[in-house]
Amino acid sequence: MIMKQRLDQRQVQKLILAPALQQAIKLLPLTNLELIEIIDEELSTNPLLELEEEAEEKKPEVETEAPEAEAPAVEAGPEAEKAGPAEGEAESAAPDEIADRSAENHEENHEEIEFESYFQEYIDDGFRSLSQERKEVPSIENTLSKAASLWDHLNWQANLTFFDPLDRDIAERIIGNINEDGYLVSSLEELAQAAGTTIEKTSEIREKIKLFDPVGVGSADLKECLLAQMDNLQIKDEIARTIIHEHLPLLERSDFTQLAKLLGVPLASVKYHIEIIKRLDPTPGRKYSQDRTSYVVPDILVTKEGNDLKMSLNDEGLPRLRINSYYRTLLAKAFKENPEAYRYLKDKMKKALWFLRSLDQRDQTIFKVAKYIVDKQRDFIEKGMDYLKPLTLIEIAQEIGVHESTVGRVVANKHIITPRGVFSLKYFFHKALRGDFGEDISSLRIKERLRKLVESEDRNNPLSDMEIEEILARENFKIARRTVAKYRKQLKIQPSHIRKRKFIMEETS
């Protein structure tokens, strides 16, 4: 086979996103808190952007220093400076020279005139969709430091327990192989081989770690973890130990009758011993989990005024932006005096204006999507779950004239607060099922009905999936038994036989 080089010309189709479009797409899925970070970053890198509060503070100083006659020139931009010379130059220059100079610069100014006129609304009025108030930031002294992780906490205890270098090395290897729930994920053979020691030595160190806080951490399985906690608490309950050691599968299935038969004790006695086991912690490592409660800040506000629902975007905490007038004046002067500075400032001006435009487009798109959702779900907001209507991304995309992926970015991480409560925008997008009369029924509505049926069932004779299917069919919710089982699992409702066993145990005194 002969290999050779050659020139080849091909025509291919490729999607290329302009920087401005990339920026607009990037801003769409952001929450308000994330958007504030992006705005702060843009403010730090682009001198032509400033906070509107800062501009208002500087305004009196500019007015006292600058003569009134020069104010129109500042607002007009570079084209104003080229349109006519200063008063002294007009007297000395001939009319023909002035005309030649204007014709020479007409082409260069044409692009700037069009560009600035296109974005004039941002230059004159600033970015209007942002908050009026400036919130006070809490002092650094009131900010809590990051809590210690499970591994930091265990290593701290190991440093106070093991002083021999080999023991400490083994302990660090064991702690490094403990997962977030507190269980050891590597075998003792692997750990001993890695540390260059015996299995007996590694097991001895692990037994000491199991007594660290939280007790039971480093156990190989649930049985070992629960027994370690019973030993530490000095619980002398042999039946509870037997249940943990030999009958955990029966306990998981809530088969209390069979458990009582195997143990040879009454059902009431089994309940007493199970209550002791319930007080133990099956996941001791979760006590030091790094998960934190996340507080939802709604992006859309819906209020009821009379018979109308009023909707607005939540702009609280967002800074208001505008173009810096000082740098705009420098841009006008640099057109003649410093071409390099002019190119730099012109590039920053374009980026600033495109950023403001992207923010505005983001607000408009979110408003359109949210308004359609509120109009569609008006009955749900006013009357409740029985009036929730199915909704899809494609439906909204076709209605407001955007791509389906754009709607997907808008609803990501966004929340809406209504008179009925706070909901994620994704909450309103769910599957539609067809009723007997051809109407669309929301799957969430069926789940809510299923949950209510289970709550109101006879606990001595709980409803099976087939019985629930028949009841829903009589109520115009025709779904298969396997769909009932799927929805029940999603609602974390256990099967009927387990629900019955738990009820019998609760009733047993």
C-alpha positions as CSV (number, residue, x, y, z in Angstrom):
1,M,0.0,0.0,0.0
2,I,1.4,3.4,-1.1
3,M,1.0,6.3,1.3
4,K,1.1,9.8,0.0
5,Q,0.0,13.3,0.9
6,R,-2.5,15.2,-1.1
7,L,-4.8,18.3,-0.9
8,D,-8.4,17.6,-0.7
9,Q,-11.4,20.0,-0.5
10,R,-14.6,19.0,1.2
11,Q,-17.9,20.6,2.0
12,V,-19.3,19.7,5.5
13,Q,-22.0,21.1,7.7
14,K,-20.9,22.1,11.2
15,L,-22.7,23.9,14.1
16,I,-20.6,26.9,15.2
17,L,-21.9,28.9,18.1
18,A,-21.0,32.6,18.2
19,P,-19.5,33.8,21.5
20,A,-22.6,35.9,22.2
21,L,-24.9,32.9,21.7
22,Q,-22.7,30.7,23.9
23,Q,-22.9,33.3,26.6
24,A,-26.7,33.5,26.3
25,I,-27.0,29.7,26.5
26,K,-24.6,29.7,29.5
27,L,-26.8,32.1,31.5
28,L,-30.2,30.4,30.9
29,P,-29.8,27.5,33.4
30,L,-28.3,29.6,36.2
31,T,-30.1,30.4,39.4
32,N,-30.1,33.9,40.8
33,L,-27.3,33.0,43.2
34,E,-25.2,31.6,40.4
35,L,-26.0,34.6,38.2
36,I,-24.7,37.0,40.9
37,E,-21.3,35.2,40.7
38,I,-21.2,35.6,36.9
39,I,-22.1,39.3,37.2
40,D,-19.4,39.9,39.8
41,E,-16.9,38.1,37.6
42,E,-17.9,40.2,34.5
43,L,-17.6,43.4,36.6
44,S,-14.1,42.5,37.6
45,T,-12.9,41.9,34.1
46,N,-14.7,44.5,32.1
47,P,-14.1,48.2,33.1
48,L,-17.0,49.4,30.9
49,L,-19.5,47.8,33.2
50,E,-20.4,49.3,36.6
51,L,-23.1,49.0,39.2
52,E,-25.9,51.5,38.9
53,E,-25.6,52.5,42.6
54,E,-21.9,53.5,42.0
55,A,-22.9,55.5,38.9
56,E,-25.5,57.4,40.9
57,E,-23.0,58.2,43.6
58,K,-20.5,59.6,41.1
59,K,-23.0,61.6,39.1
60,P,-23.0,64.8,41.2
61,E,-19.2,65.0,41.0
62,V,-19.2,64.7,37.2
63,E,-21.8,67.4,36.9
64,T,-19.8,69.9,38.9
65,E,-16.6,69.3,37.0
66,A,-17.9,69.1,33.4
67,P,-19.4,72.2,31.7
68,E,-23.0,71.9,30.6
69,A,-22.1,72.5,27.0
70,E,-20.0,69.3,26.8
71,A,-22.7,67.0,28.2
72,P,-24.3,66.2,24.8
73,A,-20.9,65.3,23.4
74,V,-20.3,62.7,26.1
75,E,-23.6,61.0,25.5
76,A,-23.2,61.0,21.7
77,G,-20.1,58.7,21.6
78,P,-17.3,58.8,19.1
79,E,-19.5,59.8,16.2
80,A,-20.3,63.1,17.9
81,E,-16.7,64.0,18.2
82,K,-16.2,63.4,14.5
83,A,-19.3,65.2,13.4
84,G,-18.0,68.7,14.1
85,P,-14.7,70.3,15.4
86,A,-14.3,72.6,18.3
87,E,-15.4,76.2,18.0
88,G,-11.8,77.4,17.5
89,E,-11.1,74.9,14.8
90,A,-14.3,75.8,12.9
91,E,-13.1,79.4,12.5
92,S,-9.7,78.5,11.2
93,A,-10.6,75.6,8.9
94,A,-12.0,76.1,5.4
95,P,-15.5,74.6,4.6
96,D,-14.0,72.4,1.9
97,E,-11.5,70.9,4.4
98,I,-14.2,70.2,6.9
99,A,-16.3,68.4,4.2
100,D,-13.3,66.3,3.1
101,R,-12.6,65.3,6.6
102,S,-16.2,64.3,7.2
103,A,-16.3,62.2,4.0
104,E,-13.1,60.5,5.0
105,N,-14.3,59.4,8.4
106,H,-17.9,58.7,7.3
107,E,-17.3,55.0,6.6
108,E,-15.3,54.4,9.8
109,N,-18.1,55.9,11.9
110,H,-20.9,54.2,10.2
111,E,-20.3,50.9,12.0
112,E,-20.1,52.6,15.4
113,I,-23.3,54.5,14.8
114,E,-25.2,51.3,13.9
115,F,-23.7,49.4,16.8
116,E,-24.4,52.0,19.5
117,S,-27.9,52.8,18.2
118,Y,-28.7,49.1,18.4
119,F,-27.8,48.9,22.1
120,Q,-28.9,52.5,22.9
121,E,-31.5,51.2,25.4
122,Y,-28.8,49.7,27.6
123,I,-26.6,52.7,27.4
124,D,-29.3,55.2,28.4
125,D,-31.4,53.3,30.8
126,G,-29.0,50.6,32.2
127,F,-30.2,47.1,32.9
128,R,-33.7,47.6,34.4
129,S,-34.7,44.1,35.5
130,L,-32.5,44.1,38.6
131,S,-33.0,45.0,42.2
132,Q,-33.2,48.5,43.6
133,E,-32.0,47.6,47.1
134,R,-28.4,46.8,48.1
135,K,-28.4,44.1,50.7
136,E,-25.9,44.1,53.6
137,V,-23.5,41.2,53.6
138,P,-23.0,39.4,57.0
139,S,-19.6,39.9,58.5
140,I,-17.0,37.2,58.2
141,E,-17.1,36.6,62.0
142,N,-20.7,35.3,61.6
143,T,-19.7,32.8,59.0
144,L,-19.4,29.2,60.2
145,S,-16.3,27.3,59.1
146,K,-16.5,24.0,57.3
147,A,-17.4,21.0,59.5
148,A,-14.9,18.2,59.8
149,S,-15.4,15.2,57.6
150,L,-15.8,11.6,58.8
151,W,-12.2,10.8,57.7
152,D,-10.8,14.0,59.4
153,H,-12.6,13.1,62.6
154,L,-11.3,9.4,62.6
155,N,-7.7,10.5,61.8
156,W,-7.8,12.9,64.7
157,Q,-8.8,10.1,67.0
158,A,-6.2,7.7,65.5
159,N,-3.4,10.3,66.1
160,L,-4.4,10.3,69.8
161,T,-4.6,6.5,70.0
162,F,-1.8,5.0,67.9
163,F,1.8,6.2,68.6
164,D,3.7,3.4,66.8
165,P,4.5,4.4,63.2
166,L,3.3,1.0,61.8
167,D,0.1,1.1,63.8
168,R,-0.6,4.6,62.6
169,D,0.1,3.6,59.0
170,I,-2.3,0.7,59.3
171,A,-5.0,2.9,60.9
172,E,-4.7,5.5,58.1
173,R,-5.1,2.8,55.4
174,I,-8.2,1.4,57.2
175,I,-9.7,4.9,57.6
176,G,-9.0,5.8,54.0
177,N,-11.0,2.7,52.8
178,I,-14.1,3.6,54.9
179,N,-17.1,4.8,52.8
180,E,-19.5,7.6,53.7
181,D,-21.8,5.2,55.5
182,G,-19.0,4.1,57.8
183,Y,-18.3,0.7,56.3
184,L,-14.9,-0.8,55.3
185,V,-14.9,-1.4,51.5
186,S,-11.5,-3.3,51.3
187,S,-10.7,-6.7,52.8
188,L,-8.3,-7.2,55.7
189,E,-6.0,-9.2,53.3
190,E,-5.6,-6.3,50.9
191,L,-5.0,-3.8,53.7
192,A,-2.4,-6.1,55.4
193,Q,-0.6,-6.6,52.2
194,A,-0.5,-2.9,51.4
195,A,0.9,-2.1,54.9
196,G,3.3,-5.0,54.8
197,T,2.0,-6.6,58.0
198,T,-0.1,-9.5,59.1
199,I,-3.9,-9.9,58.9
200,E,-4.0,-10.4,62.7
201,K,-2.3,-7.0,63.3
202,T,-4.6,-5.3,60.8
203,S,-7.7,-6.8,62.5
204,E,-6.5,-5.7,65.9
205,I,-6.2,-2.1,64.7
206,R,-9.6,-2.3,63.1
207,E,-11.3,-3.5,66.3
208,K,-10.0,-0.4,68.1
209,I,-11.2,1.9,65.2
210,K,-14.7,0.4,65.6
211,L,-14.8,1.8,69.1
212,F,-14.0,5.3,67.8
213,D,-16.8,7.9,67.5
214,P,-19.1,7.1,65.8
215,V,-19.2,3.6,67.2
216,G,-19.4,0.8,64.6
217,V,-17.4,2.7,61.9
218,G,-15.1,0.4,60.0
219,S,-17.4,-2.6,60.2
220,A,-17.5,-5.0,57.3
221,D,-21.3,-5.3,57.2
222,L,-24.6,-4.3,58.9
223,K,-24.5,-7.3,61.3
224,E,-21.0,-6.4,62.6
225,C,-21.9,-2.7,62.9
226,L,-25.0,-3.3,65.0
227,L,-23.3,-5.8,67.3
228,A,-20.4,-3.4,67.9
229,Q,-22.9,-0.7,69.0
230,M,-24.6,-3.1,71.3
231,D,-21.3,-4.0,72.9
232,N,-20.4,-0.4,73.3
233,L,-23.7,0.4,74.9
234,Q,-23.5,-2.7,77.1
235,I,-26.9,-4.0,76.0
236,K,-27.4,-7.4,77.4
237,D,-30.3,-8.6,75.2
238,E,-29.6,-12.1,73.8
239,I,-32.8,-12.3,71.7
240,A,-31.9,-8.9,70.0
241,R,-28.4,-10.3,69.4
242,T,-29.9,-13.4,67.9
243,I,-32.1,-11.5,65.6
244,I,-29.2,-9.4,64.4
245,H,-26.8,-12.3,64.1
246,E,-29.2,-14.9,62.5
247,H,-32.5,-13.4,61.3
248,L,-31.8,-10.0,59.7
249,P,-33.4,-11.1,56.3
250,L,-36.7,-11.8,58.2
251,L,-36.4,-8.4,59.9
252,E,-35.9,-6.7,56.5
253,R,-39.1,-8.4,55.2
254,S,-41.0,-7.5,58.3
255,D,-41.9,-11.2,58.7
256,F,-42.5,-10.9,62.5
257,T,-44.7,-14.0,62.8
258,Q,-42.0,-16.3,61.4
259,L,-39.5,-14.5,63.6
260,A,-41.5,-15.2,66.7
261,K,-41.9,-18.8,65.7
262,L,-38.1,-19.3,65.2
263,L,-37.2,-17.5,68.4
264,G,-39.9,-19.3,70.4
265,V,-41.3,-16.1,72.0
266,P,-44.6,-14.3,71.8
267,L,-45.2,-11.6,69.1
268,A,-45.3,-8.9,71.7
269,S,-41.9,-9.9,73.0
270,V,-40.5,-9.7,69.4
271,K,-41.8,-6.2,69.2
272,Y,-39.9,-5.2,72.4
273,H,-36.6,-6.6,71.1
274,I,-37.0,-4.9,67.6
275,E,-37.6,-1.6,69.3
276,I,-34.1,-2.0,70.9
277,I,-32.6,-2.7,67.5
278,K,-34.3,0.4,66.0
279,R,-32.4,2.6,68.4
280,L,-29.1,1.5,66.8
281,D,-27.6,3.4,63.8
282,P,-27.2,1.3,60.6
283,T,-25.1,4.1,58.9
284,P,-22.9,5.6,61.6
285,G,-20.8,7.5,59.1
286,R,-23.7,9.6,58.0
287,K,-23.4,11.6,61.2
288,Y,-20.5,13.4,59.7
289,S,-21.8,13.7,56.2
290,Q,-20.8,16.8,54.3
291,D,-24.3,17.2,52.8
292,R,-25.8,20.5,53.7
293,T,-29.4,21.7,53.6
294,S,-29.9,23.7,50.5
295,Y,-32.4,26.6,50.8
296,V,-34.5,27.3,47.7
297,V,-34.6,30.9,46.5
298,P,-37.6,31.1,44.1
299,D,-36.8,32.6,40.7
300,I,-40.5,33.4,39.8
301,L,-43.0,35.0,42.1
302,V,-46.8,34.4,41.6
303,T,-49.3,36.3,43.7
304,K,-53.1,36.4,43.6
305,E,-54.7,39.9,43.3
306,G,-58.4,39.6,43.2
307,N,-59.3,37.1,40.5
308,D,-56.0,37.5,38.7
309,L,-52.6,35.8,39.1
310,K,-49.7,38.3,38.9
311,M,-46.3,36.9,37.9
312,S,-42.9,38.5,38.2
313,L,-39.3,37.5,38.2
314,N,-37.5,37.6,41.5
315,D,-34.6,40.1,41.1
316,E,-33.9,40.6,44.8
317,G,-30.1,40.7,45.4
318,L,-29.2,41.0,41.7
319,P,-27.0,44.1,41.1
320,R,-28.2,46.7,38.5
321,L,-25.7,47.3,35.7
322,R,-25.0,50.1,33.3
323,I,-22.2,51.3,30.9
324,N,-19.5,53.4,32.7
325,S,-19.8,57.0,31.3
326,Y,-16.2,57.8,32.0
327,Y,-14.9,55.0,29.8
328,R,-17.4,55.9,27.1
329,T,-15.9,59.3,27.1
330,L,-12.4,57.8,26.8
331,L,-13.6,55.7,23.9
332,A,-14.7,58.8,22.1
333,K,-11.4,60.6,22.7
334,A,-9.3,57.5,21.9
335,F,-10.8,57.3,18.4
336,K,-8.4,60.1,17.2
337,E,-5.7,60.1,19.8
338,N,-4.9,56.4,20.6
339,P,-5.9,53.8,18.1
340,E,-4.7,50.9,20.3
341,A,-6.7,52.1,23.3
342,Y,-9.7,52.6,21.0
343,R,-9.6,49.0,19.8
344,Y,-9.3,47.7,23.4
345,L,-12.2,49.9,24.7
346,K,-14.3,49.1,21.6
347,D,-13.9,45.4,22.3
348,K,-14.8,45.8,25.9
349,M,-17.8,47.9,25.0
350,K,-19.1,45.2,22.6
351,K,-18.7,42.5,25.3
352,A,-20.4,44.7,27.9
353,L,-23.4,45.4,25.6
354,W,-23.7,41.7,24.6
355,F,-23.6,40.7,28.3
356,L,-26.4,43.1,29.1
357,R,-28.4,41.9,26.1
358,S,-27.8,38.2,27.2
359,L,-29.2,39.1,30.7
360,D,-32.2,40.7,29.1
361,Q,-32.8,37.7,26.8
362,R,-32.5,35.4,29.8
363,D,-35.1,37.3,31.7
364,Q,-37.5,37.4,28.8
365,T,-37.2,33.7,28.0
366,I,-37.7,32.7,31.7
367,F,-40.7,35.0,31.9
368,K,-42.3,33.5,28.7
369,V,-41.8,29.9,30.0
370,A,-43.1,30.7,33.5
371,K,-46.1,32.7,32.2
372,Y,-47.2,29.7,30.0
373,I,-46.8,27.3,32.9
374,V,-48.9,29.6,35.2
375,D,-51.6,30.1,32.6
376,K,-51.7,26.3,31.9
377,Q,-51.8,25.4,35.6
378,R,-54.1,28.2,36.9
379,D,-56.7,25.7,38.1
380,F,-54.0,23.7,40.0
381,I,-52.7,26.8,41.7
382,E,-56.2,27.9,42.7
383,K,-58.0,24.5,43.4
384,G,-55.4,21.8,44.0
385,M,-53.8,18.6,42.8
386,D,-57.0,17.3,41.1
387,Y,-56.7,20.0,38.5
388,L,-53.0,19.5,37.6
389,K,-52.6,19.2,33.8
390,P,-49.9,17.3,32.0
391,L,-47.2,19.4,30.3
392,T,-44.2,18.7,28.0
393,L,-41.1,20.7,26.9
394,I,-42.2,20.4,23.3
395,E,-45.6,22.0,24.0
396,I,-44.0,25.1,25.5
397,A,-41.2,25.3,22.9
398,Q,-43.8,25.4,20.1
399,E,-46.0,27.9,21.9
400,I,-43.2,30.5,22.6
401,G,-41.2,29.8,19.5
402,V,-37.9,28.4,20.9
403,H,-36.1,25.1,20.7
404,E,-37.0,22.3,23.2
405,S,-33.5,22.4,24.6
406,T,-33.9,26.1,25.5
407,V,-37.0,25.3,27.6
408,G,-35.0,22.5,29.2
409,R,-32.3,24.9,30.2
410,V,-34.8,27.4,31.5
411,V,-36.6,24.9,33.8
412,A,-33.3,23.5,35.2
413,N,-32.7,24.6,38.8
414,K,-35.5,27.1,38.8
415,H,-38.3,27.3,41.4
416,I,-41.6,29.2,41.5
417,I,-43.5,30.3,44.6
418,T,-47.3,30.3,44.3
419,P,-50.2,30.7,46.7
420,R,-50.1,26.8,46.8
421,G,-46.4,26.6,47.7
422,V,-42.9,26.5,46.3
423,F,-42.4,24.1,43.3
424,S,-39.6,23.3,41.0
425,L,-40.4,24.2,37.4
426,K,-39.6,20.5,36.5
427,Y,-42.5,19.5,38.8
428,F,-45.0,20.6,36.1
429,F,-43.5,18.4,33.4
430,H,-44.9,14.9,33.6
431,K,-46.5,12.1,31.6
432,A,-50.1,12.4,30.4
433,L,-52.5,9.4,30.6
434,R,-55.7,9.2,28.6
435,G,-59.1,9.0,30.4
436,D,-62.3,7.3,29.2
437,F,-63.6,10.5,27.7
438,G,-60.4,11.4,25.8
439,E,-59.1,13.9,28.3
440,D,-55.4,14.1,29.4
441,I,-54.8,13.1,33.0
442,S,-51.6,13.9,34.8
443,S,-49.5,11.0,36.2
444,L,-48.9,13.1,39.4
445,R,-52.7,13.3,39.9
446,I,-52.9,9.5,39.8
447,K,-50.0,9.1,42.2
448,E,-51.7,11.5,44.6
449,R,-54.9,9.5,44.4
450,L,-52.9,6.2,45.0
451,R,-51.3,7.7,48.1
452,K,-54.7,8.7,49.5
453,L,-56.2,5.3,48.9
454,V,-53.3,3.7,50.9
455,E,-53.7,6.2,53.7
456,S,-57.4,5.5,54.0
457,E,-57.3,1.7,53.5
458,D,-58.4,-0.9,56.1
459,R,-55.1,-1.7,57.8
460,N,-56.3,-5.2,58.7
461,N,-56.9,-5.8,55.0
462,P,-54.7,-3.5,53.0
463,L,-55.3,-2.9,49.3
464,S,-53.3,-5.0,46.8
465,D,-52.0,-3.6,43.5
466,M,-54.8,-5.3,41.6
467,E,-57.5,-3.9,44.0
468,I,-56.0,-0.4,43.6
469,E,-56.1,-0.8,39.8
470,E,-59.8,-1.7,39.9
471,I,-60.6,1.3,42.1
472,L,-58.7,3.7,39.8
473,A,-60.4,2.2,36.8
474,R,-63.8,3.0,38.3
475,E,-62.6,6.6,38.8
476,N,-61.6,7.0,35.1
477,F,-57.9,6.3,35.8
478,K,-57.2,3.3,33.6
479,I,-53.7,2.0,34.3
480,A,-52.2,-1.4,34.3
481,R,-51.3,-3.3,37.5
482,R,-47.6,-3.0,36.8
483,T,-48.0,0.8,36.5
484,V,-49.7,0.8,39.9
485,A,-46.7,-1.1,41.3
486,K,-44.2,1.3,39.7
487,Y,-46.0,4.4,41.1
488,R,-46.3,2.7,44.5
489,K,-42.5,2.2,44.5
490,Q,-41.9,5.8,43.4
491,L,-44.0,6.9,46.4
492,K,-42.0,4.5,48.7
493,I,-45.1,2.6,49.7
494,Q,-44.5,-1.0,50.6
495,P,-46.5,-4.0,49.2
496,S,-49.7,-4.9,50.9
497,H,-48.4,-8.0,52.8
498,I,-45.6,-6.0,54.4
499,R,-48.0,-3.2,55.3
500,K,-50.3,-5.7,57.0
501,R,-47.4,-7.3,59.0
502,K,-46.3,-3.9,60.3
503,F,-49.9,-3.1,61.3
504,I,-50.2,-6.4,63.2
505,M,-46.9,-5.6,65.0
506,E,-48.1,-2.1,66.0
507,E,-51.4,-3.5,67.3
508,T,-49.6,-6.1,69.4
509,S,-49.2,-4.9,73.0
